């Protein structure tokens, strides 16, 4: 009983960290929760007297389970209907204060991480986001420390050429979000165009269950037209302005249920990315704030 209590206390103490590791590796909250369940089942069978660093040991179990799940997800995504976007998380406003954490869980960064191999993604997340030592990462991914250093260098260079441009203050994000909402709600095309970067990209994910953009839409004029047309469909349906994955977002509801989560990417005061998640299977974490940790 004492051993089980100690195991439970350690797991609970590090749960937010473990969830964040799994989510950043998978882009799916539901799968991250499954990974945590698998991690717990393995953790309670460990002799704690033999564990020198409980945090590192738990991260190692979580990483291995997430890697296994990530390879399964890769096969699942091959048959996914339409564009695939990460599962959105309702996050507390203070997540944006941790610039590195907010960037690492943003829709834009999670899509960049999708372009890495599973092992590259694990190494990048553990090293660049959580600053784990190379020897701990090596144990988690079953590679030598030297090999992990090479993988980290390759992944870092790959991400650097594709990552979002830089952090935006919460105040600026809120200002842009409010202006964006006013523009689309009133159909003010001129104001909307003033908020969109010339090369803005809009993505949509319906998972074959709801209508969504079949492919990315590029360019301010095209995106503005799609937004003003699509917004009319909601009529007087209620919406919330909130924080999703550490960034500004609108949540549209119908008959009390989430219909669309629209997350914004903002660079230099302009909207450069719009991510509309309409797949209802990806809305399970939108009814509560998810605690993230590094």
C-alpha positions in Angstrom: 0.0 0.0 0.0 2.8 2.4 0.9 4.5 1.7 -2.4 1.3 2.3 -4.3 0.8 5.6 -2.5 4.3 6.7 -3.3 3.9 5.8 -6.9 0.6 7.6 -7.1 2.0 10.8 -5.5 4.9 10.8 -7.9 2.7 10.3 -10.9 0.2 13.0 -9.9 3.1 15.4 -9.2 4.4 15.0 -12.8 1.1 14.4 -14.6 0.9 17.8 -16.3 4.5 17.5 -17.5 3.8 13.9 -18.8 0.6 15.0 -20.6 2.5 17.9 -22.3 5.3 15.6 -23.5 2.7 13.1 -24.9 0.6 15.8 -26.5 3.5 17.6 -28.2 4.6 14.3 -29.6 1.2 13.2 -30.8 -0.9 16.4 -31.4 -3.9 14.5 -29.9 -5.2 15.0 -26.4 -7.2 11.8 -26.5 -4.1 9.8 -27.5 -2.0 11.6 -24.9 -4.5 10.6 -22.2 -4.2 7.0 -23.4 -0.5 7.2 -23.2 -0.7 8.5 -19.7 -2.9 5.5 -18.8 -0.3 3.1 -20.2 2.4 5.0 -18.4 0.6 4.6 -15.1 0.0 0.9 -15.6 3.8 0.4 -16.2 4.8 2.8 -13.4 2.9 1.0 -10.6 4.8 -2.2 -11.5 8.2 -0.4 -10.9 10.3 -1.0 -7.8 10.7 2.6 -6.6 13.7 1.7 -4.5 15.5 1.1 -7.8 14.5 4.5 -9.3 17.0 7.3 -8.8 15.1 10.1 -10.6 11.3 9.5 -10.7 10.7 12.4 -13.1 13.2 11.1 -15.7 11.9 7.6 -15.3 8.3 8.7 -15.9 9.3 10.8 -18.9 11.1 7.8 -20.3 8.1 5.6 -20.0 5.8 8.3 -21.5 8.2 8.9 -24.4 8.4 5.2 -25.3 4.6 4.8 -25.2 4.1 8.0 -27.2 6.6 6.8 -29.9 4.7 3.6 -30.2 1.4 5.5 -30.5 2.9 8.0 -32.9 3.8 5.3 -35.4 0.2 3.9 -35.2 -1.2 7.5 -35.7 1.0 7.9 -38.8 -0.8 5.0 -40.5 -4.2 6.3 -39.3 -3.5 9.8 -40.8 -2.8 8.2 -44.2 -6.5 7.5 -44.5 -7.7 10.6 -42.8 -10.4 12.5 -44.7 -9.3 16.0 -45.7 -6.7 18.1 -43.9 -5.5 16.9 -40.5 -5.0 19.5 -37.7 -3.9 18.9 -34.1 -6.6 18.5 -31.4 -7.2 21.9 -29.8 -6.7 22.4 -26.1 -8.5 25.1 -24.0 -5.5 26.7 -22.1 -5.3 29.2 -19.3 -4.2 32.7 -20.3 -1.0 32.4 -18.3 0.3 29.7 -20.7 1.0 32.6 -23.1 3.4 34.1 -20.5 5.7 31.1 -21.0 6.7 32.0 -24.5 8.6 28.7 -25.3 5.7 26.5 -24.0 3.1 28.5 -25.8 5.0 28.3 -29.1 5.7 24.6 -28.7 2.0 23.7 -28.3 0.7 26.2 -31.0 -1.1 24.8 -34.0 1.6 26.2 -36.2 4.4 24.4 -34.4 2.6 21.2 -34.0 2.1 21.1 -37.8 5.8 21.7 -38.2 6.6 18.8 -35.8 4.4 16.6 -38.1 7.1 16.9 -40.7 9.7 15.2 -38.5 10.2 11.4 -38.1 8.8 10.0 -34.8 12.3 9.8 -33.3 13.3 13.2 -34.4 10.1 14.6 -32.9 10.7 12.9 -29.6 14.3 14.2 -29.4 13.3 17.7 -30.5 10.5 17.9 -27.9 12.5 16.5 -25.0 15.6 18.6 -25.8 14.3 22.0 -27.1 11.1 22.3 -25.1 11.9 20.4 -21.9 15.7 20.8 -21.9 16.4 17.2 -20.9 20.0 16.1 -20.9 21.2 14.0 -23.9 21.8 10.9 -21.8 18.2 11.0 -20.5 16.8 11.4 -24.0 19.0 8.6 -25.2 17.5 6.2 -22.6 14.0 7.3 -23.6 14.5 6.7 -27.4 16.9 3.7 -27.1 19.7 5.5 -28.9 23.3 6.4 -27.9 23.9 9.9 -26.6 26.1 10.6 -29.6 23.3 9.6 -32.0 20.8 11.7 -30.1 23.0 14.8 -30.5 23.1 14.2 -34.2 19.3 13.7 -34.4 18.7 16.9 -32.3 20.9 18.9 -34.6 19.1 17.6 -37.7 15.6 18.2 -36.1 16.6 21.7 -34.9 17.7 22.8 -38.3 14.6 21.3 -39.9 12.3 23.1 -37.5 14.2 26.4 -37.6 13.5 26.8 -41.3 9.7 26.3 -40.8 8.9 27.5 -37.3 6.6 30.5 -36.5 8.4 33.9 -36.8 8.3 34.9 -33.1 6.2 35.5 -30.0 3.4 38.0 -29.7 2.4 39.6 -26.5 -1.0 38.5 -25.0 -2.2 42.1 -25.2 -1.5 42.3 -28.9 -3.1 38.9 -29.5 -6.2 40.0 -27.7 -6.4 43.2 -29.7 -6.1 41.4 -33.0 -8.6 38.8 -31.9 -11.2 41.4 -30.9 -10.7 43.3 -34.2 -10.9 40.1 -36.2 -14.2 39.1 -34.5 -15.7 42.5 -35.1 -14.7 42.4 -38.8 -16.1 39.0 -39.6 -19.3 39.5 -37.5 -20.2 42.8 -39.3 -18.9 41.6 -42.7 -16.4 44.5 -42.8 -14.3 43.1 -45.6 -11.9 46.2 -45.6 -11.1 45.8 -41.9 -10.7 42.1 -42.3 -8.2 42.5 -45.1 -6.3 45.0 -42.9 -5.8 42.3 -40.3 -4.8 39.5 -42.7 -1.2 39.1 -43.9 -0.8 39.0 -47.7 0.3 35.4 -47.5 -2.1 34.2 -44.8 -3.1 30.5 -44.9 -6.4 29.0 -43.7 -6.7 25.3 -42.8 -9.8 23.3 -42.0 -10.3 19.9 -40.4 -13.7 18.2 -40.5 -12.4 14.6 -40.4 -15.1 13.6 -42.9 -17.8 14.3 -40.2 -18.4 18.0 -40.9 -17.7 20.2 -43.9 -14.3 21.9 -43.9 -11.8 23.3 -46.3 -10.6 20.4 -48.5 -7.2 22.1 -48.9 -5.3 25.1 -47.5 -6.5 28.5 -48.8 -3.7 31.0 -49.4 -3.9 34.8 -49.8 -5.7 37.5 -48.0 -8.4 38.1 -50.6 -9.3 34.4 -50.8 -9.2 33.8 -47.1 -11.4 36.9 -46.4 -14.0 35.7 -48.8 -14.1 32.2 -47.2 -14.4 33.8 -43.8 -17.2 36.2 -44.6 -19.2 33.5 -46.4 -18.6 30.9 -43.7 -19.5 33.2 -40.9 -23.0 33.7 -42.2 -23.7 30.0 -41.6 -23.5 30.6 -37.8 -26.1 33.3 -37.8 -26.8 34.3 -34.1 -25.0 31.2 -32.7 -23.0 32.1 -29.6 -19.2 32.2 -29.6 -16.4 32.6 -27.0 -13.2 34.4 -27.4 -10.6 32.3 -25.6 -7.1 30.9 -25.5 -6.5 27.6 -27.4 -3.0 26.0 -27.4 -1.7 29.2 -25.8 -2.9 31.4 -28.6 -6.1 33.5 -29.3 -9.1 31.7 -30.7 -12.9 31.8 -31.2 -15.1 28.9 -30.3 -18.5 28.7 -32.1 -21.3 26.7 -30.6 -24.6 25.3 -31.9 -27.3 23.9 -29.6 -24.8 24.2 -26.7 -22.1 22.0 -28.3 -18.9 23.2 -29.8 -19.2 23.4 -33.6 -15.9 25.0 -34.6 -12.7 26.0 -32.9 -10.9 28.7 -34.9 -7.3 29.4 -33.7 -5.3 32.3 -35.0 -1.6 32.6 -35.6 -0.3 36.2 -35.4 3.0 37.6 -36.6 4.0 41.3 -36.5 0.4 42.3 -35.7 -1.1 40.5 -38.7 -2.9 37.1 -38.9 -0.8 34.7 -40.8 -2.6 31.4 -40.0 -6.2 30.4 -39.3 -6.9 26.8 -38.1 -10.5 25.8 -38.1 -11.1 22.5 -36.3 -14.6 21.2 -37.0 -14.2 17.5 -36.4 -16.4 16.8 -33.3 -14.1 14.0 -32.2 -11.4 16.6 -31.6 -13.5 18.8 -29.3 -13.4 16.6 -26.2 -11.0 18.8 -24.3 -12.8 22.1 -25.1 -15.1 21.9 -22.0 -12.3 22.4 -19.5 -8.9 24.1 -19.2 -6.0 21.7 -19.8 -3.0 22.3 -17.5 0.3 22.2 -19.3 3.8 22.2 -17.8 7.5 22.1 -18.5 
